[in-house]
Amino acid sequence: MASATFENLSGPERAATVLLTLDENQATSVIRHMDEKALAAVTDAMASLHSVDTETSYNVFLTLINDLEQAGAIAGGGFGYFRRLLTSAFGEKRAAEILERIMRSGTGAIDVLTNIDPRVLADQVKDERPQLIAVLLGHMSRTAGTVFINTLPPPFAMEIMTRFARMDTVQPFALVELRAMLSEMLGGHVESRASAIGGVRPTADLLNSIGGAMAEQILERIRADDPSLADEIRESMFTFDDLDRLTDSGLQILLASIDTARLVPALRGASAAIRSRIFNNMAAKEGLILREDVETGPMVSRAESQNAKREIIEIAMRLSQEGKLSLGGADDMV
């Protein structure tokens, strides 16, 4: 007898297909939640369902998990259950294909994250799996990600960043689980990108933004696990001391975009070489005034100095992204 096709299966027959895939205990747990009418319909479907091929079963599960995910019904432990169910029914590779097709049906990014205070979000997800939080970090802007990481307990933040640095690609399972977690947390359906990117360059950019001792501690944590990865990240980072690598014309482009008042705290504690380069690339009178303010002005806190340096690094990176400045010391672009 020919196998039933997905298009020809009735609702009860699709339900029966799922139940027949479960072990006896799992199927019993589902049946207990059915009313008498539904149970009768599914029982009749089981009796009449002679054969269902793998492709039809695949489409039944694809439709089921997609419908439940769209309705926000897959969250928390529910996602884990369906992931195990799909893997049991079709194997890891086939289950991944189902979830990947679901991800491709999504149309938007996790724009809802732009409306959430990253400090509040950090508190809400601090008990989730580190790998899942690393995926979440990949969907944040650098500004939000910086606040998010700085809000987490330092050891946990270092674990997240270590995983983020290794995350060049993300498995469909993780993306669906992230969407389910946020849907449950935010009380509604959440769309997500088909991919979230971590890896060396985003990690370097985020560490530039975090700055200070925390960035160094994170980098050392990564180095403890993977020295070569840490070296790649360090080479991709741009620090305040790297201003000395800029050409004179590049430094002048940068200085034109900086509030001179922010140079005073930034240059406190900076190397003599950096100070000299900056003074010499300003108009003579401005350079003299700045030198006097830096050398004889009131003291500033270390935190204020680090914040000012970070602001200047952000401006340099923005100019680089706009194609106006080369951070590698090559000829500047206009």
Number of C-alpha atoms within 10 A of each C-alpha: 5 8 12 16 14 17 9 10 18 11 12 18 24 25 20 22 22 17 18 12 16 15 9 10 8 12 15 12 10 11 14 10 10 12 9 10 9 14 16 13 15 21 16 14 20 18 10 10 16 11 13 18 12 12 11 20 20 20 15 20 23 18 15 16 20 19 14 13 21 18 12 19 17 24 21 16 12 12 22 14 13 16 20 14 18 23 15 13 18 19 12 13 10 14 23 18 16 21 21 17 14 20 21 13 11 14 10 11 15 15 14 12 18 12 7 12 12 21 16 11 16 20 13 11 17 15 10 10 10 20 18 19 22 25 25 22 22 20 21 18 12 19 12 19 21 20 16 20 23 17 17 18 12 14 11 14 21 22 17 22 27 27 20 25 22 17 21 15 12 18 15 21 18 18 23 22 22 22 24 26 22 24 22 17 14 13 10 13 15 23 22 22 16 20 18 21 20 23 19 23 18 20 26 23 19 21 25 24 23 22 19 18 10 16 19 15 14 22 24 16 18 23 16 11 11 13 14 11 18 22 15 13 22 19 12 16 19 20 20 21 13 14 22 18 15 20 19 17 14 22 23 16 18 21 18 10 12 14 10 11 11 16 21 21 24 23 23 22 12 14 12 9 11 17 20 13 16 20 17 15 17 16 10 11 10 14 17 14 11 22 18 12 17 19 12 9 13 9 10 12 10 14 11 14 20 20 19 21 25 20 17 23 22 17 16 27 20 13 18 17 12 11 12 17 25 20 21 14 17 12 14 19 12 8
